[in-house]
Amino acid sequence: MKASLEVLVPLALIALAIALVCFIRNYLRAATTEKQIATIVQLANTGIEYIENLDKQGALPNMSSERKSSYKLEEAALWMVQELERVGISLSEEQGRHWVNAEFQKRAERNPVVPPVPTPAYGEIVVDNSTEAAALETFRHLLPKLSRSIYLAGTQADLLILEINK
């Protein structure tokens, strides 16, 4: 009995030490990953602001508004990837574009562009309501697919976060 205790106690202490080391390692890895994600988000926002300021100063080339928006997002992503490399975080340009685009979409949701609502005449209200009802009826079959697409987009975002954690 005493011999088995002499063997079991050191084995239990070794197992406890290994478990503790694994726990600390996983905790530190998770904390590092959280800091990396926070850095990516912060630099994506800073990149958007930087390119917007360059545009206000007139430092960006003149082009159509659609092309300019695309150009600005591309430049913000490139700037962000370069800054991330400086701090030791590796991110591809495509992933950078996705992060910048996501942060830009968040900003757009916080500050939605709401067009002014005209006050139509009485007859126009009837036409608008019937047109809207027809449009809803036409696209009613798409609603389940839309919710599935939103679910898949959320799943894809979760997979992206897991990929970054690796």
NORMODA-V315828 format. One record per pair of residues at least 24 apart in sequence whose ideal C-beta (glycine too) atoms are under 10 Angstrom apart, sorted by the first residue. I is the first residue (numbers start at 0). J is the second residue. Records with the same first field share a line. If there is no record, write none. Layout:
# NORMODA-V315828
I->J / J
This chain:
# NORMODA-V315828
28->164
29->164
31->164
32->160 / 161 / 163 / 164 / 165
33->164
34->88
35->83 / 86 / 87 / 88 / 89 / 90 / 163 / 164
36->88 / 98 / 160 / 163 / 164
38->79 / 82 / 83 / 86 / 87 / 88
39->79 / 80 / 82 / 83 / 88 / 90 / 94 / 95 / 98 / 99 / 102 / 163
40->98 / 101 / 102 / 105
41->79 / 82 / 102
42->75 / 78 / 79 / 80 / 81 / 82 / 83 / 85 / 86 / 88 / 90 / 95 / 98 / 99 / 102
43->75 / 76 / 78 / 79 / 82 / 83 / 95 / 96 / 97 / 98 / 99 / 100 / 101 / 102 / 103 / 105
44->75 / 79 / 98 / 99 / 102 / 103 / 105 / 106
45->75 / 78 / 79 / 82 / 102
46->71 / 72 / 74 / 75 / 76 / 77 / 78 / 79 / 80 / 81 / 82 / 83 / 95 / 98 / 99 / 102 / 103
47->71 / 72 / 74 / 75 / 76 / 78 / 79 / 99 / 100 / 102 / 103 / 106
48->75 / 106
49->74 / 75 / 78 / 79 / 82
50->74 / 75 / 76 / 77 / 78 / 79 / 99
51->75
53->78
68->103
71->99 / 103
72->96 / 99 / 100 / 102 / 103
73->99 / 100
74->99
75->99 / 100 / 102 / 103
76->100
88->163
90->163
94->159 / 162 / 163
97->156 / 159
98->159 / 163
101->156 / 159
